[in-house]
């Protein structure tokens, strides 16, 4: 869920780069698994809020898709570079025993991308991409780590700082705190005050002791602990408090194509 919050915030600040939620890769994996219940294209469009990209493919430069290897509980990143027709696979804990499986996950995701956006490439005036035919590339300078617990942090930072060497001098504890602070302090977080208040109460602060102008960084870190511990509960809140422009309202008629 934290990765999805991060991707949603990045979508607000980048007009030519798209950041898809983790649900997209999950749907692609399920559709390739003969033992799983397949997910309909309409369900994928709604669940991943892809309506916000309708008829905008020609303006897109790259698409970031976080992927999850359930066997090893590991996150890696697929970056579709549209102009170059390259699919970059960023794997921060590369393992030879997992390589083929992760490539299959990436290819299944590229195939779903083609299916979902087919209607946006049907007119003669549309730009056309054959996503499954993109050359799969393992970028030079791909940062690696032996810390398997930080793969989520790695893909989040790579999504934000794609062209920068953010990993130099990497410190797990410092980076986790920085990411948590950035999520909670983001201007799009409409629940900032209530989350901090709840955290302060949980830590023994007296009710009414919160003052937004005097909140210390330590209190914000406390707030992030609440966010992390109640991640599942936050799902409904995220749907209700999504940044404007891609909020999915159930009382509106949902379109089944992008």
C-alpha positions, 0 to 999 in steps of 0.5 A: 500500500505504501508503494501505491501512495508513493506512486499516486503522489508522483503522478501529481508532479509528473506529466510525461511519466506515469506511475502505475499501482502495484495492482497492475502487475498483480492483475497481469500475474493472475491472468497468466496463472491457469490456477487463478481466477482471471481479472477482467480488463474493465476491473483492471482499468477501474482498480488501477484508476487508468481512466486518468490516462485516457487518450494521453498515451501520445504525451507519455515518455515512460511508464513505471510499474512496480512488480512483486515476486511472491515466491521470494517476497521481493519488489522490482521495477519495470520501466517502459521507455516509450520513445526508445521502445525499451523495457528496463528491468530494475532488480536491486537484489538480482538472483539467478534462480529467480531471473526467469520467473521475474522476466515472465512477470515483466512480460506478462505485465507488458502484455496486459499493458498492450491489452489495456491501452489497445483502444487508445492506439486504434485511430490513425492519429494515435501513436502506436506501441507494441509493448510486448515487443519492447527490448528487455534491458537490464540497465547499467549502473543498476544499484544492488543490495544484499538487504532483501528487506529494502527492495520496496524502498529501492523501487520507490526511490528509483521511481522518484529519482530515476536519472539520479544516483540516489543510492550513493551512501545508502543507509537503510534506516535513514532512507526509510525515515526520509521516505516515511516523512515525505509521504506523511508531509506530502501536500496531498495528504489530507489526513496529515493532522488527524494521523499525527493527532492519533499518533500523539494520543497513542504515545501518551500525549494529552488531547488538544496538545497538537499544534500544526505549527509546532509539530516536531519531526519526531512526532511526524515519525511517530505518525508514520508508525501508525500509518505502517501498522494500519496499512490494510485499514488505510485502503478505504481511506486512500480510495476516499482521499485520493488526489483530485483528478483520479478519484473513482466515484462509485455513483458515476458510470465507469467506462470499460476502456482507456 
